[in-house]
């Protein structure tokens, strides 16, 4: 690799990284503008790192202990 190829590679790498940063900044800006209508992007939150445990369903005995919350109509 000669000096010209190295310079082109370095310039291309820097411009690619800057382009990526501009795209990410534009996405964040648009997200903040429309945050009223769309949930903001949250990538690194505490709940995004763990897997939720599988759902646990009530057994027949547990359901029998719970009083119904609706009134019966006559």
Secondary structure, 3 states (H helix, E strand, C coil): CCHHHHHHHHHHHHHHHHHHHHHHHHHHHHHHHCCCCCCCCCCCCHHHCCCCCCCCCCCHHHHHHCCCCCCCCC
